[in-house]
Amino acid sequence: MASPTPFLSVFLGLVVFFFFFVTVSADPDMLQDLCVADLSSGIKVNGFPCKDAANVTSLDFFSQGLAKPGLTNNTFKALVTGANVMTIPGLNTLGVSLSRIDYAPGGLNPPHTHPRATEVVFVLEGTLDVGFLTTANKLISQSLKKGDVFAFPKGLVHFQKNNGDVPASVIAAFNSQLPGTQSLGATLFGSTPPVPDSILAQAFQTSPGTVKHIKTKFQPKK
């Protein structure tokens, strides 16, 4: 069998690259220079409709929300501050966003998933123990220090824990304008309407009474 010509080889390589890029990308490609989100619109689309270009300003692409540490005086002693399309409307259709995560000593960003994005974290301060779980239930974990980078694949359950004696913080980058977050505990035990106790009891091999007790920890704050 004759070997492919150089042109055919390049063409096939480009085809493979194209399909690989489409497969791993998160949000769809944009179709214009910009599409600043009109967050007040009642139109329902996959994303947000564009505001009138005549009304676009630099503030649509600007935020100071990640400049200062977030308050970590909560149950998990950690706080996620998002810089996504909801706070920077100019990110609409651009397929990127950031978050700042702050952790008090002992703080935990509990096991959760981002259904629409891969996450990469850069440690600003402190140390963290992080990890994610594959669909084969294998734990991939690492201890991080200031300046380290770690990636969490799209859709996989992952966590970060500050086991140090001083506060820690990271900047997290996502390949989606709005990656979404499903925290396992809050999703399963704090949903509205609630998941039936019998289903959770069977799934976790425990009693309905234990499920009821756990649900009290995840009730919405009034």
Accessible surface in RSA format (square Angstrom, percent):
REM  Atomic radii and reference values for relative SASA: ProtOr
REM  Chains: A
REM  Algorithm: Lee & Richards
REM  Probe-radius: 1.40
REM  Slices: 20
REM RES _ NUM      All-atoms   Total-Side   Main-Chain    Non-polar    All polar
REM                ABS   REL    ABS   REL    ABS   REL    ABS   REL    ABS   REL
RES MET A   1   244.57 126.7 154.10 102.0  90.47 215.4 131.40 111.7 113.17 149.9
RES ALA A   2    93.05  85.6  64.24  99.1  28.81  65.5  74.83 105.4  18.23  48.3
RES SER A   3    95.81  81.0  72.01  96.1  23.81  54.8  44.36  94.5  51.45  72.1
RES PRO A   4    74.66  54.4  55.38  50.5  19.28  70.1  62.87  51.9  11.80  73.3
RES THR A   5    81.26  57.8  77.47  78.5   3.79   9.0  74.70 100.3   6.55   9.9
RES PRO A   6   112.67  82.1 105.20  95.9   7.47  27.2 112.45  92.8   0.22   1.4
RES PHE A   7   158.45  79.3 150.82  93.4   7.63  19.8 156.03  94.6   2.42   6.9
RES LEU A   8    75.19  41.9  75.19  53.8   0.00   0.0  75.19  52.8   0.00   0.0
RES SER A   9    51.77  43.7  39.99  53.4  11.78  27.1  32.75  69.7  19.02  26.6
RES VAL A  10    93.39  61.5  86.02  77.9   7.37  17.8  92.54  80.4   0.84   2.3
RES PHE A  11   100.27  50.2  98.49  61.0   1.79   4.6 100.05  60.7   0.22   0.6
RES LEU A  12    88.41  49.2  88.08  63.0   0.33   0.8  88.19  61.9   0.22   0.6
RES GLY A  13    39.59  48.8   0.00   N/A  39.59  48.8  33.98  93.2   5.61  12.6
RES LEU A  14   112.08  62.4 108.76  77.8   3.32   8.3 109.11  76.6   2.97   8.0
RES VAL A  15    51.45  33.9  48.77  44.2   2.67   6.4  51.40  44.7   0.05   0.1
RES VAL A  16   103.82  68.3  99.10  89.7   4.72  11.4 102.67  89.2   1.15   3.1
RES PHE A  17   128.74  64.4 124.60  77.2   4.14  10.8 128.55  77.9   0.19   0.5
RES PHE A  18   113.87  57.0 112.54  69.7   1.33   3.5 113.87  69.0   0.00   0.0
RES PHE A  19   124.77  62.4 124.15  76.9   0.62   1.6 124.52  75.5   0.25   0.7
RES PHE A  20   124.73  62.4 118.63  73.5   6.10  15.9 123.83  75.1   0.90   2.6
RES PHE A  21    96.21  48.1  95.89  59.4   0.32   0.8  96.21  58.3   0.00   0.0
RES VAL A  22    78.96  52.0  69.04  62.5   9.92  23.9  69.86  60.7   9.10  24.7
RES THR A  23   109.87  78.1  81.49  82.6  28.38  67.6  66.18  88.9  43.69  66.1
RES VAL A  24    76.48  50.3  56.62  51.3  19.86  47.8  63.63  55.3  12.85  34.8
RES SER A  25    38.06  32.2  23.53  31.4  14.53  33.5  16.73  35.6  21.33  29.9
RES ALA A  26    27.92  25.7   0.09   0.1  27.83  63.3   1.24   1.7  26.68  70.7
RES ASP A  27    28.03  19.6  17.97  17.9  10.06  23.8   6.65  15.6  21.38  21.3
RES PRO A  28    97.08  70.8  80.00  72.9  17.08  62.1  92.28  76.2   4.80  29.8
RES ASP A  29   106.40  74.5  85.49  85.1  20.91  49.4  32.69  76.9  73.72  73.5
RES MET A  30    67.12  34.8  48.52  32.1  18.60  44.3  29.17  24.8  37.94  50.3
RES LEU A  31   164.62  91.7 128.30  91.8  36.33  91.3 135.25  95.0  29.37  79.0
RES GLN A  32    82.53  46.2  65.01  47.5  17.53  41.7  49.11 104.5  33.43  25.4
RES ASP A  33   136.25  95.4 112.07 111.5  24.18  57.2  33.57  79.0 102.68 102.4
RES LEU A  34    69.66  38.8  60.59  43.3   9.07  22.8  60.74  42.7   8.92  24.0
RES CYS A  35     4.99   3.8   3.98   4.4   1.01   2.4   0.80   2.0   4.19   4.5
RES VAL A  36     0.94   0.6   0.27   0.2   0.68   1.6   0.27   0.2   0.68   1.8
RES ALA A  37     4.83   4.4   0.00   0.0   4.83  11.0   0.00   0.0   4.83  12.8
RES ASP A  38    44.48  31.2  40.63  40.4   3.85   9.1   4.68  11.0  39.79  39.7
RES LEU A  39    72.85  40.6  42.26  30.2  30.59  76.9  42.58  29.9  30.27  81.5
RES SER A  40   106.58  90.1  68.80  91.8  37.79  87.1  55.55 118.3  51.03  71.5
RES SER A  41    32.65  27.6   8.09  10.8  24.56  56.6  12.51  26.6  20.14  28.2
RES GLY A  42    63.40  78.2   0.00   N/A  63.40  78.2  38.22 104.9  25.18  56.4
RES ILE A  43   111.98  63.7  98.84  73.6  13.15  31.7 104.97  75.6   7.02  19.0
RES LYS A  44   185.54  90.5 155.91  95.7  29.63  70.6 107.32  96.6  78.22  83.3
RES VAL A  45    80.92  53.2  51.27  46.4  29.65  71.5  62.49  54.3  18.43  50.0
RES ASN A  46   147.29 101.6 109.27 105.6  38.03  91.6  40.28  96.9 107.01 103.4
RES GLY A  47    34.66  42.7   0.00   N/A  34.66  42.7  17.25  47.3  17.41  39.0
RES PHE A  48    50.88  25.5  43.08  26.7   7.80  20.3  43.08  26.1   7.80  22.3
RES PRO A  49    25.89  18.9  18.53  16.9   7.36  26.8  25.89  21.4   0.00   0.0
RES CYS A  50    67.54  51.1  42.25  47.1  25.29  59.4  19.68  49.9  47.86  51.6
RES LYS A  51    58.62  28.6  48.35  29.7  10.28  24.5  24.71  22.2  33.91  36.1
RES ASP A  52    91.50  64.1  73.57  73.2  17.93  42.4  28.32  66.7  63.18  63.0
RES ALA A  53    76.68  70.5  59.21  91.4  17.46  39.7  59.81  84.2  16.87  44.7
RES ALA A  54    92.89  85.4  50.92  78.6  41.97  95.5  63.71  89.7  29.18  77.3
RES ASN A  55    91.36  63.0  80.26  77.6  11.10  26.7  19.44  46.8  71.92  69.5
RES VAL A  56    36.20  23.8  15.30  13.9  20.90  50.4  15.30  13.3  20.90  56.7
RES THR A  57    74.79  53.2  65.58  66.5   9.21  21.9  69.26  93.0   5.53   8.4
RES SER A  58    89.87  75.9  73.54  98.1  16.33  37.6  53.57 114.1  36.29  50.8
RES LEU A  59   128.39  71.5 117.99  84.4  10.40  26.1 118.24  83.0  10.15  27.3
RES ASP A  60    14.62  10.2  13.80  13.7   0.82   1.9   0.82   1.9  13.80  13.8
RES PHE A  61    86.01  43.0  61.11  37.9  24.89  64.8  61.54  37.3  24.46  70.0
RES PHE A  62   108.18  54.1  97.41  60.3  10.78  28.0 100.07  60.7   8.11  23.2
RES SER A  63    46.68  39.4  14.38  19.2  32.30  74.4  11.65  24.8  35.03  49.1
RES GLN A  64   135.11  75.6 115.90  84.7  19.21  45.7  32.60  69.4 102.51  77.7
RES GLY A  65    42.90  52.9   0.00   N/A  42.90  52.9  31.14  85.5  11.76  26.3
RES LEU A  66    30.79  17.2  23.80  17.0   7.00  17.6  24.16  17.0   6.63  17.9
RES ALA A  67    76.50  70.3  40.62  62.7  35.87  81.6  52.35  73.7  24.14  64.0
RES LYS A  68   164.36  80.2 156.90  96.3   7.47  17.8  99.73  89.8  64.63  68.8
RES PRO A  69    95.16  69.4  77.84  71.0  17.32  63.0  77.84  64.3  17.32 107.7
RES GLY A  70    18.08  22.3   0.00   N/A  18.08  22.3  10.21  28.0   7.87  17.6
RES LEU A  71   138.22  77.0 132.80  95.0   5.41  13.6 134.63  94.5   3.59   9.7
RES THR A  72    30.70  21.8  24.07  24.4   6.64  15.8   4.53   6.1  26.17  39.6
RES ASN A  73   132.29  91.2  96.23  93.0  36.05  86.8  48.92 117.7  83.37  80.6
RES ASN A  74    61.73  42.6  41.22  39.8  20.51  49.4  43.17 103.9  18.56  17.9
RES THR A  75   112.03  79.7  76.39  77.4  35.64  84.9  63.42  85.2  48.61  73.5
RES PHE A  76    80.76  40.4  75.42  46.7   5.34  13.9  79.51  48.2   1.25   3.6
RES LYS A  77    91.27  44.5  91.27  56.0   0.00   0.0  50.84  45.8  40.43  43.1
RES ALA A  78    13.53  12.4   3.69   5.7   9.84  22.4   3.96   5.6   9.57  25.4
RES LEU A  79    65.13  36.3  62.62  44.8   2.51   6.3  65.12  45.7   0.01   0.0
RES VAL A  80    77.08  50.7  54.81  49.6  22.27  53.7  54.81  47.6  22.27  60.4
RES THR A  81    37.84  26.9  34.44  34.9   3.40   8.1  31.89  42.8   5.95   9.0
RES GLY A  82    26.39  32.5   0.00   N/A  26.39  32.5   9.48  26.0  16.92  37.9
RES ALA A  83     5.29   4.9   4.44   6.9   0.84   1.9   4.54   6.4   0.75   2.0
RES ASN A  84    28.17  19.4  28.17  27.2   0.00   0.0   0.77   1.9  27.40  26.5
RES VAL A  85     0.00   0.0   0.00   0.0   0.00   0.0   0.00   0.0   0.00   0.0
RES MET A  86    96.72  50.1  80.02  53.0  16.71  39.8  77.98  66.3  18.74  24.8
RES THR A  87    76.56  54.5  54.18  54.9  22.38  53.3  60.05  80.7  16.52  25.0
RES ILE A  88    20.99  11.9  20.99  15.6   0.00   0.0  20.99  15.1   0.00   0.0
RES PRO A  89    25.67  18.7  25.67  23.4   0.00   0.0  25.67  21.2   0.00   0.0
RES GLY A  90     0.30   0.4   0.00   N/A   0.30   0.4   0.05   0.1   0.24   0.5
RES LEU A  91    24.30  13.5  24.30  17.4   0.00   0.0  24.30  17.1   0.00   0.0
RES ASN A  92     0.67   0.5   0.64   0.6   0.03   0.1   0.00   0.0   0.67   0.6
RES THR A  93    37.86  26.9  28.55  28.9   9.32  22.2  35.46  47.6   2.41   3.6
RES LEU A  94    66.11  36.8  43.35  31.0  22.76  57.2  45.40  31.9  20.71  55.7
RES GLY A  95    13.01  16.0   0.00   N/A  13.01  16.0   7.86  21.6   5.15  11.5
RES VAL A  96    76.69  50.5  76.69  69.4   0.00   0.0  76.69  66.6   0.00   0.0
RES SER A  97     5.34   4.5   1.02   1.4   4.32  10.0   3.21   6.8   2.13   3.0
RES LEU A  98    76.61  42.7  75.54  54.0   1.07   2.7  75.54  53.1   1.07   2.9
RES SER A  99     9.56   8.1   9.56  12.8   0.00   0.0   0.27   0.6   9.29  13.0
RES ARG A 100    24.71  10.4  24.71  12.6   0.00   0.0   0.24   0.3  24.47  14.8
RES ILE A 101     3.83   2.2   3.83   2.9   0.00   0.0   3.83   2.8   0.00   0.0
RES ASP A 102     6.78   4.8   6.78   6.8   0.00   0.0   4.11   9.7   2.67   2.7
RES TYR A 103     1.31   0.6   0.00   0.0   1.31   3.4   0.50   0.4   0.81   1.0
RES ALA A 104    18.08  16.6  16.31  25.2   1.77   4.0  18.06  25.4   0.02   0.1
RES PRO A 105    52.22  38.1  47.23  43.1   5.00  18.2  47.70  39.4   4.52  28.1
RES GLY A 106    24.58  30.3   0.00   N/A  24.58  30.3  17.42  47.8   7.16  16.0
RES GLY A 107     0.00   0.0   0.00   N/A   0.00   0.0   0.00   0.0   0.00   0.0
RES LEU A 108    47.25  26.3  47.05  33.7   0.20   0.5  47.05  33.0   0.20   0.5
RES ASN A 109    15.42  10.6  14.79  14.3   0.63   1.5   0.75   1.8  14.67  14.2
RES PRO A 110    24.14  17.6  24.04  21.9   0.10   0.4  24.04  19.9   0.10   0.6
RES PRO A 111    54.84  40.0  54.32  49.5   0.52   1.9  54.32  44.8   0.52   3.2
RES HIS A 112     5.22   2.9   5.22   3.6   0.00   0.0   2.31   2.4   2.91   3.4
RES THR A 113    18.77  13.3  18.77  19.0   0.00   0.0  13.35  17.9   5.41   8.2
RES HIS A 114    12.06   6.6  11.78   8.2   0.27   0.7  10.55  10.9   1.51   1.8
RES PRO A 115    59.47  43.3  40.28  36.7  19.19  69.7  44.30  36.6  15.17  94.3
RES ARG A 116   108.76  45.7 106.62  54.4   2.14   5.1  52.31  71.5  56.45  34.2
RES ALA A 117     1.26   1.2   0.00   0.0   1.26   2.9   0.00   0.0   1.26   3.4
RES THR A 118    45.65  32.5  43.79  44.4   1.85   4.4  28.54  38.3  17.10  25.9
RES GLU A 119     1.64   0.9   1.47   1.1   0.17   0.4   0.54   1.0   1.10   0.9
RES VAL A 120    57.64  37.9  56.03  50.7   1.61   3.9  56.03  48.7   1.61   4.4
RES VAL A 121     0.00   0.0   0.00   0.0   0.00   0.0   0.00   0.0   0.00   0.0
RES PHE A 122    91.58  45.8  91.34  56.6   0.24   0.6  91.34  55.4   0.24   0.7
RES VAL A 123     0.31   0.2   0.00   0.0   0.31   0.8   0.00   0.0   0.31   0.9
RES LEU A 124    50.70  28.2  46.30  33.1   4.40  11.1  47.81  33.6   2.89   7.8
RES GLU A 125    89.25  51.2  89.25  67.5   0.00   0.0  37.76  73.0  51.49  42.0
RES GLY A 126    16.20  20.0   0.00   N/A  16.20  20.0   8.64  23.7   7.56  16.9
RES THR A 127    68.23  48.5  67.07  68.0   1.16   2.8  53.24  71.5  14.99  22.7
RES LEU A 128     2.58   1.4   0.00   0.0   2.58   6.5   1.66   1.2   0.92   2.5
RES ASP A 129    48.15  33.7  47.99  47.8   0.15   0.4  22.32  52.5  25.83  25.8
RES VAL A 130     1.42   0.9   0.00   0.0   1.42   3.4   0.00   0.0   1.42   3.8
RES GLY A 131     0.00   0.0   0.00   N/A   0.00   0.0   0.00   0.0   0.00   0.0
RES PHE A 132    23.79  11.9  23.71  14.7   0.08   0.2  23.79  14.4   0.00   0.0
RES LEU A 133    65.64  36.6  62.95  45.0   2.69   6.8  62.95  44.2   2.69   7.2
RES THR A 134    38.84  27.6  34.14  34.6   4.69  11.2  33.45  44.9   5.39   8.1
RES THR A 135   132.19  94.0  96.91  98.2  35.28  84.1  72.55  97.5  59.64  90.2
RES ALA A 136    87.24  80.2  55.05  85.0  32.19  73.2  65.98  92.9  21.26  56.3
RES ASN A 137   133.22  91.9 110.87 107.1  22.35  53.8  23.37  56.3 109.85 106.2
RES LYS A 138   129.49  63.2 123.79  76.0   5.70  13.6  74.70  67.2  54.79  58.4
RES LEU A 139    91.62  51.0  70.31  50.3  21.30  53.5  70.31  49.4  21.30  57.3
RES ILE A 140    56.20  32.0  54.14  40.3   2.06   5.0  56.20  40.5   0.00   0.0
RES SER A 141    65.89  55.7  42.49  56.7  23.41  53.9  12.28  26.2  53.61  75.1
RES GLN A 142    96.58  54.0  87.20  63.7   9.38  22.3  17.22  36.6  79.36  60.2
RES SER A 143    78.18  66.1  64.47  86.0  13.72  31.6  38.02  81.0  40.16  56.3
RES LEU A 144     7.85   4.4   4.25   3.0   3.60   9.0   5.77   4.0   2.08   5.6
RES LYS A 145   127.38  62.1 127.16  78.0   0.22   0.5  90.51  81.5  36.87  39.3
RES LYS A 146   130.07  63.5 113.55  69.7  16.52  39.3  70.44  63.4  59.63  63.5
RES GLY A 147    39.66  48.9   0.00   N/A  39.66  48.9  20.72  56.9  18.94  42.4
RES ASP A 148    37.72  26.4  33.74  33.6   3.97   9.4  10.36  24.4  27.36  27.3
RES VAL A 149    89.75  59.1  63.62  57.6  26.13  63.0  63.62  55.3  26.13  70.9
RES PHE A 150    29.08  14.6  25.51  15.8   3.57   9.3  29.08  17.6   0.00   0.0
RES ALA A 151    51.40  47.3  43.11  66.5   8.28  18.8  43.11  60.7   8.28  21.9
RES PHE A 152     0.86   0.4   0.11   0.1   0.76   2.0   0.11   0.1   0.76   2.2
RES PRO A 153    52.85  38.5  47.64  43.4   5.22  19.0  50.84  42.0   2.02  12.5
RES LYS A 154    98.28  47.9  80.06  49.1  18.22  43.4  44.04  39.6  54.24  57.8
RES GLY A 155    35.67  44.0   0.00   N/A  35.67  44.0  16.69  45.8  18.98  42.5
RES LEU A 156    36.29  20.2  35.11  25.1   1.17   2.9  36.04  25.3   0.24   0.7
RES VAL A 157    34.98  23.0  33.75  30.6   1.23   3.0  33.75  29.3   1.23   3.3
RES HIS A 158     2.30   1.3   2.23   1.5   0.07   0.2   2.30   2.4   0.00   0.0
RES PHE A 159    44.86  22.4  44.86  27.8   0.00   0.0  44.86  27.2   0.00   0.0
RES GLN A 160     0.07   0.0   0.07   0.0   0.00   0.0   0.07   0.1   0.00   0.0
RES LYS A 161    64.19  31.3  64.19  39.4   0.00   0.0  33.96  30.6  30.24  32.2
RES ASN A 162     0.23   0.2   0.23   0.2   0.00   0.0   0.00   0.0   0.23   0.2
RES ASN A 163    94.68  65.3  61.11  59.1  33.56  80.8  31.99  77.0  62.69  60.6
RES GLY A 164    22.42  27.7   0.00   N/A  22.42  27.7  16.90  46.4   5.52  12.4
RES ASP A 165   135.63  95.0 110.80 110.3  24.83  58.7  32.76  77.1 102.87 102.6
RES VAL A 166    89.85  59.1  89.09  80.7   0.76   1.8  89.50  77.8   0.36   1.0
RES PRO A 167    89.81  65.5  84.84  77.3   4.98  18.1  85.01  70.2   4.80  29.8
RES ALA A 168     2.73   2.5   0.00   0.0   2.73   6.2   1.02   1.4   1.71   4.5
RES SER A 169     6.46   5.5   6.46   8.6   0.00   0.0   4.12   8.8   2.34   3.3
RES VAL A 170     0.14   0.1   0.14   0.1   0.00   0.0   0.14   0.1   0.00   0.0
RES ILE A 171    40.55  23.1  39.22  29.2   1.33   3.2  39.22  28.2   1.33   3.6
RES ALA A 172     0.00   0.0   0.00   0.0   0.00   0.0   0.00   0.0   0.00   0.0
RES ALA A 173    41.58  38.2  40.21  62.1   1.37   3.1  40.49  57.0   1.09   2.9
RES PHE A 174    13.15   6.6   6.83   4.2   6.32  16.4   9.78   5.9   3.38   9.7
RES ASN A 175    48.90  33.7  44.70  43.2   4.20  10.1  32.46  78.1  16.44  15.9
RES SER A 176     1.33   1.1   1.33   1.8   0.00   0.0   0.00   0.0   1.33   1.9
RES GLN A 177    17.01   9.5  17.01  12.4   0.00   0.0   7.96  16.9   9.05   6.9
RES LEU A 178    53.61  29.9  52.94  37.9   0.67   1.7  52.94  37.2   0.67   1.8
RES PRO A 179    10.65   7.8  10.65   9.7   0.00   0.0  10.65   8.8   0.00   0.0
RES GLY A 180    20.04  24.7   0.00   N/A  20.04  24.7  17.79  48.8   2.25   5.0
RES THR A 181    87.94  62.5  55.11  55.9  32.83  78.3  37.75  50.7  50.19  75.9
RES GLN A 182    91.83  51.4  90.44  66.1   1.39   3.3  22.36  47.6  69.47  52.7
RES SER A 183    29.97  25.3  26.47  35.3   3.50   8.1  20.47  43.6   9.50  13.3
RES LEU A 184    66.76  37.2  64.69  46.3   2.06   5.2  66.76  46.9   0.00   0.0
RES GLY A 185    22.43  27.7   0.00   N/A  22.43  27.7  16.65  45.7   5.77  12.9
RES ALA A 186    48.17  44.3  43.82  67.6   4.35   9.9  44.07  62.1   4.10  10.9
RES THR A 187    52.94  37.6  42.91  43.5  10.02  23.9  43.24  58.1   9.69  14.7
RES LEU A 188    59.65  33.2  59.30  42.4   0.35   0.9  59.30  41.6   0.35   0.9
RES PHE A 189    22.43  11.2  16.39  10.2   6.04  15.7  17.19  10.4   5.23  15.0
RES GLY A 190    23.19  28.6   0.00   N/A  23.19  28.6   6.68  18.3  16.51  37.0
RES SER A 191    40.23  34.0  23.25  31.0  16.98  39.1  31.53  67.1   8.70  12.2
RES THR A 192   124.49  88.5  90.42  91.7  34.07  81.2  72.85  97.8  51.64  78.1
RES PRO A 193   113.21  82.5 103.70  94.5   9.50  34.5 105.19  86.8   8.02  49.8
RES PRO A 194    87.34  63.7  74.36  67.8  12.97  47.2  74.68  61.7  12.65  78.6
RES VAL A 195    37.84  24.9  34.87  31.6   2.97   7.2  37.59  32.7   0.25   0.7
RES PRO A 196    73.29  53.4  63.24  57.6  10.04  36.5  73.29  60.5   0.00   0.0
RES ASP A 197    27.53  19.3  22.56  22.5   4.97  11.8  12.29  28.9  15.24  15.2
RES SER A 198    76.26  64.4  67.53  90.1   8.74  20.1  49.89 106.2  26.37  36.9
RES ILE A 199    97.60  55.5  93.61  69.7   3.99   9.6  96.52  69.5   1.08   2.9
RES LEU A 200     4.09   2.3   4.09   2.9   0.00   0.0   4.09   2.9   0.00   0.0
RES ALA A 201     7.16   6.6   6.19   9.5   0.98   2.2   6.41   9.0   0.75   2.0
RES GLN A 202   138.14  77.2 127.63  93.3  10.51  25.0  40.50  86.2  97.65  74.1
RES ALA A 203    72.96  67.1  33.62  51.9  39.34  89.5  45.86  64.6  27.11  71.8
RES PHE A 204   106.19  53.1  83.65  51.8  22.54  58.6  88.56  53.7  17.63  50.4
RES GLN A 205   151.23  84.6 118.05  86.3  33.18  79.0  59.13 125.9  92.10  69.9
RES THR A 206    52.47  37.3  27.22  27.6  25.25  60.2  26.49  35.6  25.98  39.3
RES SER A 207    54.55  46.1  48.75  65.1   5.80  13.4  42.50  90.5  12.04  16.9
RES PRO A 208    69.83  50.9  69.83  63.7   0.00   0.0  69.83  57.7   0.00   0.0
RES GLY A 209    44.70  55.1   0.00   N/A  44.70  55.1  33.52  92.0  11.18  25.0
RES THR A 210    57.47  40.9  52.08  52.8   5.39  12.8  33.11  44.5  24.37  36.8
RES VAL A 211     0.59   0.4   0.59   0.5   0.00   0.0   0.59   0.5   0.00   0.0
RES LYS A 212   121.73  59.4 118.25  72.6   3.48   8.3  80.27  72.2  41.46  44.2
RES HIS A 213   109.83  60.0 104.85  72.9   4.98  12.7  71.93  74.1  37.89  44.1
RES ILE A 214    53.56  30.5  53.34  39.7   0.22   0.5  53.56  38.6   0.00   0.0
RES LYS A 215    28.98  14.1  28.43  17.4   0.55   1.3  23.91  21.5   5.07   5.4
RES THR A 216    75.43  53.6  57.79  58.6  17.63  42.0  52.43  70.4  22.99  34.8
RES LYS A 217   136.22  66.5 110.98  68.1  25.24  60.1  63.59  57.2  72.62  77.4
RES PHE A 218    57.56  28.8  42.05  26.0  15.51  40.4  47.26  28.7  10.30  29.5
RES GLN A 219   109.34  61.1 100.26  73.3   9.08  21.6  28.17  60.0  81.17  61.6
RES PRO A 220    98.70  71.9  81.51  74.3  17.18  62.5  92.83  76.6   5.87  36.5
RES LYS A 221   176.83  86.3 144.66  88.8  32.17  76.6 119.11 107.2  57.73  61.5
RES LYS A 222   248.79 121.4 168.43 103.3  80.37 191.3 147.01 132.3 101.79 108.4
END  Absolute sums over single chains surface
CHAIN  1 A    13955.1      11294.3       2660.7       9593.2       4361.9
END  Absolute sums over all chains
TOTAL         13955.1      11294.3       2660.7       9593.2       4361.9
